[in-house]
Amino acid sequence: MVPPGRKVLLLEASVAAGDDLLRAAAALGVEAFVATHEDVYADYRPELKEKITDVVFTDFGDADRALDDLTAFCRTTGIDGVVACWEFLSPVATLLADRLGLPGHDPARATACRNKRLMAEAFAAHGVPAPRTLAAPDHTVLARLVRESGLGFPLVVKPAENAASIGVSVVRGPEELPAAVRLARSETRKPSHGIVLDDTVLAQEYVDGDEFSVETVIADGTIHHLAITAKFTTQDSRRVETGHTVPAELAPGAHTAVLAAATRAVLALGLRNGVAHTEVKVDSRGDTKVIEVGARPPGDSIMTLVAEATGVDEARAYLQTALGIRPDVTPSRATAAAIRFLVPPHAGTLTRITGLPQGEHVITAVATRNPGDRVGDPQDNLQRVGWIMLRAATATEADKAAAEAVNGVTVKVEVEVDGSGEGAGRDGS
């Protein structure tokens, strides 16, 4: 039980996890305060604003100022817990909780939970099984480091600080490095809050095999792994996530190895009170490698999948942990759930989405873009045009139902006409 009158501060609620956390706060009887910027708050949906007790404005583009602003607000308001809805604010949440003496993570390692260069260093220092990683300021230095290290191709080039597969590419040879580095450095400030991103570029050992994520709640240093999620991605030079299934079907040995790797990664980053989303790959030899950890709730509706499959409400558990209360993490069922995303075949103008499914397995099927909307090439997770969520008794059944559902959907995109008339009238699906 949560004692009456408890107050929690959410750092930026206008993201997918924000809805879940505000819903959980209401169910727990917790007053929910939100920190954001005035310009961002102006675009909040009315139904989101209705769930918020009050809002405090600050400039997250200036981390020191934001910390001072929020420290003063929390002390005046009597905030009892701090949570990060948006991963770019997870370091701020950790440092703020530390200033206030509230449950949180190790402040000395707060930045390593967001910056993948520092994260790779922490993994190496603590013996976490992870891909070899090189860091450089530009493609010339990166090419030299790759040659000197003996790190062979293919390899993964990515920005030190970004998300949603933005700027990530698989490079097959040295001639592709300049373009990959330009892509990795194409976003230097995070839109909406203007947060400056580290423009260091990483080259990472390519790990073949299947990809998973581990969803975890940590309370007073005790690690509770809620589920292993199977992840589905495109297999070309980009790695766009196309869906997830909970639970992942793994042999007992692989299941144990994935959880053990996630545990080591969580400990290496000093995560003590909160949640973690650990991305892991199991290669063709059966070896497990940790790709990265997010000290924040998972995106892509994975918390909903976990709740459907296990009965555990991760958003509720996160709030309980932030408030210093023992979290509810005991599973109440063992079924399965899946989500698959609809992506455009190429850039252009969306003309129609047809065949959205209904049926016993379908929880929801939604088109998130409208005919006439401009869509980009499916090179990152931001170009999705809809999604389908399903439930089933087992992961095998959920995956089968998901495949059938996606195969029945048609996404039509008209190629835009360029100055020469090329592409006029072509459609894709």
C-alpha positions in Angstrom: 0.0 0.0 0.0 1.1 3.6 -0.7 0.6 6.0 2.3 -1.8 8.8 1.4 -0.5 12.1 0.2 2.6 10.8 -1.6 3.8 12.9 -4.5 5.9 11.9 -7.5 7.7 14.0 -10.2 7.7 12.7 -13.7 10.4 14.1 -16.0 8.6 14.7 -19.3 5.3 12.9 -19.6 4.6 13.5 -23.3 6.1 10.2 -24.3 4.7 6.6 -24.5 5.7 5.8 -20.9 4.1 8.9 -19.6 0.6 7.6 -20.1 1.4 4.4 -18.3 3.0 6.1 -15.4 0.2 8.7 -15.0 -2.3 5.8 -15.1 -0.3 3.9 -12.5 0.0 7.0 -10.3 -3.8 7.5 -10.3 -4.4 3.8 -9.4 -1.9 4.1 -6.5 -3.5 7.3 -5.3 -0.3 9.2 -5.9 -0.2 12.9 -6.9 1.6 13.2 -10.2 3.6 16.3 -11.0 5.3 16.7 -14.3 8.5 18.6 -15.3 8.6 19.9 -18.9 9.1 23.0 -21.0 6.4 25.5 -21.6 6.5 25.0 -25.4 6.3 21.3 -25.1 3.5 21.4 -22.5 1.5 23.5 -25.0 1.2 20.5 -27.2 0.2 18.0 -24.5 -3.1 16.2 -25.2 -6.0 17.4 -23.1 -6.5 13.8 -21.7 -2.9 13.8 -20.6 -3.1 17.1 -18.8 -6.2 15.9 -16.9 -4.1 13.2 -15.2 -1.5 15.7 -13.9 -1.7 17.3 -10.5 0.5 20.2 -11.4 3.4 21.1 -13.8 6.8 22.7 -13.4 8.6 24.3 -16.3 12.3 24.2 -16.8 14.9 24.1 -19.6 16.3 20.6 -20.0 18.7 22.0 -22.6 20.6 23.4 -19.6 21.0 20.4 -17.3 22.5 22.4 -14.4 19.7 25.0 -14.5 17.1 22.2 -14.7 18.6 20.5 -11.7 18.5 23.7 -9.6 15.0 24.5 -10.8 13.7 21.1 -10.0 15.5 20.7 -6.7 13.8 23.9 -5.4 10.4 22.8 -6.7 10.7 19.4 -5.1 11.7 20.7 -1.8 8.9 23.3 -1.8 6.3 20.9 -3.0 7.4 17.9 -0.9 8.1 15.5 -3.7 8.6 11.9 -2.5 9.9 10.2 -5.7 11.4 11.1 -9.1 11.0 9.0 -12.3 12.3 9.5 -15.8 9.7 8.9 -18.5 12.0 9.9 -21.3 15.5 8.2 -21.6 17.3 11.5 -22.4 16.4 12.7 -18.9 17.4 9.6 -17.0 20.7 11.2 -15.8 18.8 14.2 -14.5 16.4 12.0 -12.6 19.3 10.2 -11.0 21.1 13.4 -10.0 17.9 15.0 -8.7 16.9 12.0 -6.6 20.4 12.0 -5.1 20.2 15.7 -4.2 16.9 15.1 -2.5 17.9 12.0 -0.7 15.3 10.0 -2.5 15.6 6.4 -4.0 17.6 6.4 -7.2 20.7 5.1 -8.9 24.4 5.7 -8.3 24.9 9.4 -9.3 28.6 8.8 -10.2 27.5 6.6 -13.1 24.3 8.6 -14.1 25.8 9.7 -17.5 27.0 6.2 -18.4 23.3 5.1 -18.3 22.6 7.4 -21.3 26.0 7.8 -23.1 26.9 4.6 -24.9 30.6 5.5 -25.0 30.8 5.7 -21.2 28.5 2.7 -21.0 30.9 0.6 -23.1 33.7 1.7 -20.8 31.7 0.7 -17.7 31.0 -2.7 -19.3 34.6 -3.3 -20.0 35.7 -2.3 -16.5 33.1 -4.7 -14.9 33.5 -7.7 -17.2 30.1 -7.4 -18.8 29.9 -9.5 -22.0 29.5 -6.9 -24.7 30.7 -6.1 -28.2 34.1 -4.4 -28.6 33.5 -0.7 -29.1 35.7 2.1 -30.5 35.0 5.8 -30.2 36.1 8.7 -32.5 35.3 12.3 -33.3 35.2 11.8 -37.1 35.4 9.1 -39.9 39.1 9.6 -40.4 40.0 8.8 -36.9 37.4 6.1 -36.7 38.9 4.4 -39.8 42.3 4.5 -38.3 41.1 3.0 -35.0 39.3 0.2 -36.8 42.4 -0.7 -38.8 44.7 -0.6 -35.7 42.3 -2.6 -33.5 41.7 -5.4 -36.0 38.0 -4.9 -35.6 36.7 -6.5 -38.8 33.7 -5.8 -41.0 30.8 -5.8 -40.8 30.5 -3.5 -37.9 27.9 -1.2 -36.4 28.3 2.5 -36.5 26.1 4.5 -34.1 25.9 7.8 -32.2 27.1 7.9 -28.6 23.8 9.5 -27.6 20.5 8.9 -29.4 17.7 6.4 -29.4 15.0 4.7 -31.6 17.7 3.4 -34.0 18.4 6.9 -35.2 21.8 7.2 -36.8 22.6 3.5 -36.6 23.8 1.5 -39.6 25.6 -1.7 -40.4 28.8 -1.0 -42.3 30.2 -3.7 -44.7 33.5 -2.1 -45.6 35.8 0.9 -44.9 34.4 2.8 -48.0 31.0 3.0 -46.2 32.4 4.6 -43.0 32.2 8.3 -44.1 28.5 8.1 -44.9 27.8 6.1 -41.8 29.6 8.6 -39.6 27.7 11.5 -41.3 24.4 9.6 -40.5 25.5 9.0 -36.9 26.3 12.7 -36.4 23.2 14.0 -38.3 21.3 14.9 -35.1 23.3 17.1 -32.6 20.4 18.3 -30.5 17.3 16.4 -29.4 14.2 18.0 -30.7 11.6 19.4 -28.3 14.0 20.1 -25.5 17.1 21.1 -27.4 19.3 18.7 -25.4 22.9 18.7 -26.7 24.0 15.3 -27.8 27.5 14.0 -27.6 28.6 13.9 -31.3 31.2 11.1 -30.7 30.7 8.2 -33.1 31.0 4.6 -32.1 32.1 1.6 -34.1 31.0 -1.6 -32.5 31.7 -5.2 -33.2 28.8 -6.7 -35.2 27.0 -9.4 -33.3 25.0 -11.8 -35.4 22.1 -13.8 -34.1 18.8 -13.1 -32.3 18.0 -10.0 -30.4 16.2 -9.7 -27.0 15.6 -7.2 -24.2 15.3 -7.8 -20.5 12.7 -5.8 -18.6 13.8 -5.3 -15.0 12.8 -3.6 -11.8 15.5 -2.8 -9.2 14.5 -2.0 -5.6 17.2 -1.3 -2.9 19.7 -3.1 -5.1 17.6 -6.2 -5.5 17.1 -7.1 -9.1 13.8 -8.4 -10.4 13.8 -9.5 -14.0 10.2 -9.4 -15.2 10.5 -10.8 -18.7 12.7 -11.4 -21.7 11.3 -9.9 -24.8 12.0 -11.2 -28.3 12.8 -8.4 -30.7 12.3 -8.3 -34.5 14.3 -6.0 -36.7 15.0 -5.3 -40.4 18.1 -7.1 -41.7 19.5 -4.6 -44.2 22.1 -1.9 -43.4 19.7 -0.3 -40.9 18.2 -2.0 -37.8 14.7 -0.8 -37.5 12.6 -2.6 -34.9 9.5 -4.1 -36.4 8.0 -5.8 -33.4 8.3 -7.5 -30.0 6.9 -10.7 -28.3 6.7 -11.4 -24.6 8.0 -13.9 -23.4 10.9 -14.8 -25.7 11.1 -18.5 -26.4 14.6 -19.5 -25.3 16.2 -22.8 -24.3 16.9 -23.0 -20.6 20.6 -22.4 -20.9 20.2 -19.4 -23.2 17.5 -18.0 -20.9 19.8 -18.2 -17.9 22.7 -16.7 -19.8 20.6 -13.7 -21.0 19.4 -12.9 -17.5 22.9 -13.3 -16.1 24.3 -10.8 -18.7 21.5 -8.3 -17.9 22.3 -8.6 -14.2 26.0 -7.9 -14.7 25.1 -4.9 -16.9 22.7 -3.4 -14.4 25.3 -3.8 -11.6 28.0 -2.2 -13.8 25.9 0.9 -14.3 25.1 1.3 -10.6 21.3 0.9 -11.0 19.8 0.6 -7.5 16.2 1.9 -7.5 14.2 2.0 -10.7 13.8 0.1 -13.9 16.1 -1.1 -16.7 15.6 -2.1 -20.3 18.7 -4.2 -21.4 19.2 -5.0 -25.0 21.0 -8.3 -25.6 22.0 -10.5 -28.6 22.6 -14.2 -28.6 25.0 -15.0 -31.4 25.3 -18.0 -33.7 27.7 -19.7 -31.2 25.3 -19.2 -28.3 27.3 -16.5 -26.7 25.4 -13.6 -25.1 26.4 -10.0 -25.6 24.9 -6.9 -24.0 24.3 -4.1 -26.6 23.1 -1.4 -24.2 21.0 -0.6 -21.2 18.3 2.1 -20.8 17.7 3.2 -17.2 14.1 4.0 -18.0 10.8 2.2 -18.9 10.9 0.3 -22.2 9.2 1.9 -25.2 7.1 0.4 -28.0 4.3 -0.7 -25.6 6.5 -3.4 -24.1 5.2 -2.6 -20.6 1.7 -3.4 -21.9 3.0 -6.7 -23.3 4.6 -7.5 -20.0 1.4 -6.8 -18.2 -0.6 -8.9 -20.7 1.8 -11.9 -20.5 2.7 -11.9 -16.8 0.2 -9.7 -15.0 3.0 -7.5 -13.6 2.4 -3.7 -14.0 5.9 -2.4 -14.6 4.8 1.3 -14.4 3.2 0.6 -11.0 6.4 -1.2 -9.8 8.6 1.7 -11.0 6.5 4.3 -9.0 6.5 2.1 -5.9 10.3 1.7 -6.1 10.8 5.5 -6.6 8.7 6.1 -3.5 10.7 3.6 -1.4 7.9 1.0 -1.3 8.3 -2.7 -2.0 7.2 -3.2 -5.6 4.6 -5.6 -6.8 6.6 -7.9 -9.1 5.1 -11.3 -8.6 3.6 -12.8 -11.9 -0.1 -13.7 -11.8 -0.2 -15.4 -15.2 1.9 -17.0 -17.9 0.6 -16.2 -21.3 2.0 -14.3 -24.3 1.6 -11.0 -26.1 3.1 -9.4 -29.2 3.2 -6.1 -31.1 4.1 -5.6 -34.7 4.7 -2.2 -36.3 3.5 -1.1 -39.8 6.2 0.7 -41.7 6.1 2.4 -45.1 7.8 0.6 -48.0 9.6 3.9 -48.9 9.4 7.6 -48.6 6.5 9.5 -50.1 2.9 10.3 -49.5 0.7 7.8 -47.6 -2.4 7.1 -49.7 -4.0 4.3 -47.6 -3.7 1.6 -45.0 -6.1 -1.3 -45.4 -6.7 -4.7 -43.8 -6.2 -3.8 -40.1 -7.2 -7.0 -38.4 -9.9 -8.0 -35.9 -10.3 -11.3 -34.1 -9.8 -13.3 -31.0 -6.1 -12.6 -30.7 -6.2 -8.9 -31.6 -6.0 -6.4 -28.6 -5.7 -3.3 -30.8 -4.9 -2.4 -34.4 -4.2 1.2 -35.1 -3.1 3.4 -38.0 -1.1 6.3 -36.6 -0.7 8.3 -39.8 -3.4 9.5 -42.2 -3.8 9.5 -46.0 -2.0 12.5 -47.3 0.7 12.5 -44.6 4.3 12.6 -45.8 6.3 9.5 -44.6 10.1 9.0 -44.8 12.1 6.0 -45.7 11.9 3.2 -43.0 15.4 3.9 -41.6 14.5 4.3 -38.0 11.6 3.7 -35.6 10.1 7.2 -36.2 8.7 6.3 -39.6 6.1 3.8 -38.4 2.5 4.3 -39.6 0.6 2.0 -37.3 0.8 -1.1 -35.1 -1.1 -4.3 -34.2 -1.1 -5.8 -30.6 -2.1 -9.3 -30.0 -2.5 -11.9 -27.2 -2.3 -15.7 -27.2 -1.6 -18.6 -24.9 2.0 -19.0 -26.0 4.7 -17.0 -27.8 4.5 -19.4 -30.8 0.8 -18.7 -31.1 1.3 -15.0 -30.7 4.0 -14.9 -33.4 1.9 -16.9 -35.8 -1.1 -14.6 -35.2 1.1 -11.5 -35.6 2.5 -12.8 -38.9 -0.9 -13.5 -40.3 -2.2 -10.1 -39.2 0.7 -8.1 -40.7 0.5 -10.1 -44.0 -3.1 -9.0 -44.3 -2.3 -5.3 -44.1 -1.5 -3.1 -47.1 0.4 0.2 -46.7 0.3 2.2 -49.9 2.7 5.1 -50.4 2.9 7.2 -53.5 6.4 8.2 -54.5 6.8 12.0 -54.7 7.6 13.4 -58.1 11.0 15.1 -58.4 12.0 17.8 -60.8 12.6 15.4 -63.6 9.3 13.6 -63.2 10.9 10.5 -61.9 8.8 8.4 -59.7 5.4 9.8 -60.8 2.6 7.4 -60.2 4.5 4.6 -58.5 3.0 3.0 -55.4 4.5 0.6 -52.9 3.2 -1.7 -50.3 
